[in-house]
């Protein structure tokens, strides 16, 4: 699916810019003196944001795992200062099912993070860095500043032109976004706003007890990820130049302010909690042919739980679909491991049966395919598997 904005979308974007850009005053951070009241254009922005959030939440893209959602929100709550608790913001984190590198905050404090970026994060300190960065965009009113600036410069035209570009394979992750979500998650904010988000977000993470040296490691890891795949994604954290800026900014901050500070990593807790997300995100990576990334996520899952049947089965699928040297043997081994881990899990029986059938091992193939049908009597591909079994009996 492609994200192609038609004429009505173009009119909507330009209308929104004009609609919101009525004020020119500077924005005070939420929770600071004289920051309790929203200005008129900001109130209109928040109303639009509520509608955008409803559309995004109804899009079917939210990742619904209560334990993981609760966990990321507990980390976010550690970053909230006492003064911020009395502000109009409602700080809450929601997770989007997408393998792409994205996280963004709406101006009312709602933060969205993709499963893709959460699967790349290595520990809780890095998560706190990411959430602190996004939270600062909300607390320091960067969205309203962006809309006001767009009306006063050629930025409106530049953003308008970006909005008309197709996103190709990445489009399904962007179609639910409105204009505010686009600015927050795709185009990003000014360099000054981003550096402010780095600075203030890291201060929040350090104040909450997290290790500052993990901040650049997160973005270095993402940057290496893009370099390896030789592709930029349409989102802010999937842009190589933007990630290079984040790495340099955080290293400078650590050298200036936190050279002697240490803190908590939370690596084991993070990886243990994220295990189901690693598997879910790997499924999506596998579906779009990103085999190495799928394998990396699944390896993290099996590091936590060596006999995780779904992870073992998907590792077999990665090898089978990649079909490199030695991959067919690896896929068979993984399928058999998945069956040992959970003999009642149907999928590895089917894929192993088809693999054996192709290899000419008819008897064992028949056994596995029959076992699959017994375990999944309502399988959508039952007719196909039954036909394969019928063909085997005729041989």
N, C-alpha and C positions, 0 to 999 in steps of 0.2 A: 504494500500500500504506500502511496506517495502523499506527502503533505503539500498540497498545492492550494494556495489561497486564491480564491477567485475575486472578482471585482467587489463583491459585497464585503469580503474579508478586508480588502484594501481600504474600502471606505470606513469600515468599522475601526481599523487601527488608527487611521488619521483622525477619525472622529473622537476616539478615546483620548488621543494626545491633546486635542484642542479642548476636550471636555474637562480634563483634569488639570491642565496647565494654566490655571487661573491665578495661582499665587506664586510669588517669587521670593518669599522669605526663606531663610535658612531653616533647616530642621534640627530641633533639639533631640538628643537621644531620649528614648522612652525611659522613664524613671528618674530623669534629671529635673531640676527645678524648671517650672514653666512648661513642662512637657505633657501635662495631664490632658490637655485639650487637643483634639484633632482639628486642623484647619478645614475649611469647606471643601477644597479640592481633594484633601486627604480622606474626608468622609465619603465622598463619591467613589474614590478609589477602593475603599474598603467594601462598599456595597457591591462593586463589580467583582472583587475578589471572592466574596461569599458565593456568588453565582458560578464563578470559575471553579471553585472548590467542589461545589455540588456536582458539576458536570464531570470533573475528574474522578470524584469518589464513586460516581455512578457508571464510570466507563468500563468497569470490570477488570481494571488493571491493578487494583490494590492487593497486596500480599497479606493474606489473612492468617497469621500465626500469632495468637494472643500472647504467648510467652515471649516471643522475639519482640513484638511490638511493645510489650510492657518493659522489656529490658532496655531498649533504646530510649524509651521515654524516661526511665529511671536515670540514665546517664544524662539526658538533657536537663532533668530537674536539678541535678547537681550543679549545673552551670548558671542557674538563675540567682541573681543577687537579690538581697532583701528589698531594695528600692524598686526592682523590676516587678516584684510580686504585686505591687499596687498600681501598676501601669495597665493600660487597656489591652495589652497583649495576652493571648491565650497560647502558651507554648505547648505544642503537641507535635509528635513525630508520627508520620504515616509512611508506609513502605509501599513502593510501586514495583510490580513484577516486570522487570526489564533488565537484561544483562548489560546495559550501557552504563557508562560512568556519569552519574548525575545525582545531584542533590540540590535543592533550592528551598527558599523560604518565601512565603507570602508575607506581605507587610503586617498582617495581624498576628504573626508568630507561629503559624502552622508550617512545619517543615516536612518536605517530601524527600525521601531517599530511595534510590533505585536498589534493587537486590544486587545489581552488578557492582556498584561501588562498595556495598557492604560485604560482598564476597571477596573483594580485593583487600579490604582493611584487615590488619593483622592483630590488632589488640584494642582494648577499650580506650587507651590514651589517644590513639589515632581517631577513633570514633568521636571522642570528645573534641578533638581539633576540628574535625569536619562540622560537627553540630555547632560548636562555638562560632565558627566562621559564618555559617548560615544564620544563626541567631543574631549575630551582630548586624547583618543586613536588615533584619526587622527592627532591632532596637534603635539603630541609628538612621532609620527612615530612608534607606537608600532607594527604595522603589519610587517614592514620590519625588525624590530628587531627580531620578532618571527621567520621569515623565515631564517634569518641569523643564529640565535641560533639553529634552527632545524638542519641545515647542520653541525653544529659543535658539536652536541651532539646526544644522543639517542632519543631525542624528536621526530625526524622524524619517527622513528620506532613506538613510542608510538602513535603518531597521526595517522600514517598509520593503526595501529591496530584498533583504534577507528573508522576510516572511514569505516571499513568493518563490523561494527556491525549494525544489523537491528534496526530500531526505532519503529517498530510495528505501533500502531495507530497514533503515532506522525509523521510518515514518510512523509505524504503529505506536512507538513510544512517545510521539510528539503530537498526534492528532487531537488528544484530549486537552491540550494546553490552550488557554486563551492568551490575550495579549500580555497580561500581567505575568502569567506563568512563563511566557516566551522570554520576556526580558530577564526574569529571575533565573531561568534554567538554561537558556540557550545563548543569548547575546551577552549576558553578564552585565556588570556595572562598570563605571569608570575605573581607571587604574587607581585613582586615589581612594575610591570607595572600597575596592578590593584589598588594597593594602591596609585600610582601616579595619576591614573585617578580619584580615590576618592578625593584626596587632591586638585588637580588642578580644577577638575570639580566643587567641592563645592565652591572653591574660585570664580569661574565664576558666579555661582548662587547667592552667597552673594553679589558680586559686582553689579549684576543686580537688587539687592533690595529684594531678596527672603529670607524667614526665614530659617536659617540653621538648626533649630531643627527638620524640617520636613524630613531631609535626612535619618536618621536611621528609621523613622516611615515607610517610603516607603518599605524598605527591611524587617523590622519586619513584616509588613503586608503580604508580599509575603512569608516569612518564615513560618508564621502561616498557610497560605494557603496550603503550601506543607505538613506541619505537619498534618493538618486536613485530607487531602486526602491520606496521607501515600504513596506518590509516588513522585519520582523525574522525571523531564522532561529532554529531551536530550539537552536543551539549557542552556547557562551559567546562566541566571537568574532563571532557573527552577531547580537549584541544591541546595539542602539544605546546604551543607558545604560552598559553595560560598556565599550564602546569609548570613550565620552566620558571615563570614569574613567581608562582607560589613557592617553589623550592628556594629560590634566591631570597624571597621576602622572609620566609621563616628562618632560614639560616642566619640572616642579618639580625633578626629579632633575638634569636637565641644568643648570638655573640654579644649583643648590646645589653640584654636584660637578664638572661637566664643561664649564663655560662656555668654558674656554680650550683644551679638548682637541679634537684632530682625529684622523682615522683613515681607514682604507681603506673604499671603497664596494664595489668588486667588481661594478660594474653590468654591464659587458660580459661578464665571465665568467659571471655568473648568467644573463643573457638567452640567451647562446649555449648554455649547458648545458640550459636549460629549454625550448628550442624544441619538442621532441616533446611535452612536457607541455602547452604552450599549445594545441597542436592537439587533443590528447586531451581536455582539459578543455572546449575549445570545442564538441566534438561533444556532450558531455553538456549543456552550457548550451543548445545549439541544440535538443536533444531535448525540453527542458522549456520552450521558448519564450523563453529569456532572450537575445534577439537582440543587444542592445547589448553585453552582457558577452562573448558569443561573438565578436562582431566585434572587440572590444578585444583579446582573446587572440590572435586570428588576425592582427591588425595587428602585434602584437609579433612573431609568427612571421615574417611577410613583411618586417618591418624587418630581421631577421637574415638571412633568405634570400628575396629578392624572388621567385624562381621556384620556391617550394615548392609542388608540384602539389596536395597534399592541402589545404593552407591556402587556396590560390586557389579550389579547388573548393568548400570549405566557406564561403568568403566569398560565392560565388555562391548557395549554399543559404540563407545568412542573408538575402540580398536577396530571393530568390524567396519564401521562406516569410513574411518580413515584409510583402512586397507593398505597400510604400509608394510614394509618388510617385517615379518614375524607377527603382524597384528592378528591374523586369523587364529594363530595358536594362543595368543594372549586373550583374545575374546572368548575362546572356548574355556580357558582356565578361569576367567572371571565369571562366566555363566555357571560353571560347576561350583565355584565358591559361593555364589549367591544362592544356589539350590541347597547347599549344605547349611548356609546361614538361616534359611527359611524355606523348608520343603513345600510350604503351602503358598508360596509366592509364584503366580502362574507365568509371568513374562519370561523369565530365563528358560523355562521348559520349552516354550515355543521357539525362541531364537536359537537355542541349542539344537532343537530338533531340526530346524531349517538348515542350520550349519552342517549337521551330520548328514542330512539328506543330500545336500550339495556335494558332500565329500564321498557319498556312496555307501555310508554306513546305514543301511535301510532298517535293520531291526532296531537299533538303538534310537534312530530317528523316529520310528513308529512309537516306541515307548514314550519318548519325550512329548510328542504331539498329542498322544492320548492322555497323558498326564495333564497337559495344558488344558484340554477340553474338560477334564474332570474338575479341575480347580476353577475354571472360568466358564461355566456352562452358558452364561449369557454373553459371551465375548462377541464383539461386533464383527470379528473376522472368522466366526465359527464355520460358516459355509466354505470359506476358502481353505481352512485347515482340514475340514472333513473331506474336501475334494483331494487334497494332497494325500491324506490317508487312504482314500479309495484308490488313487493312482498307485500307491505303494503295494496295496493288496493285489493289484493286477500284474505287478512285475514278477 
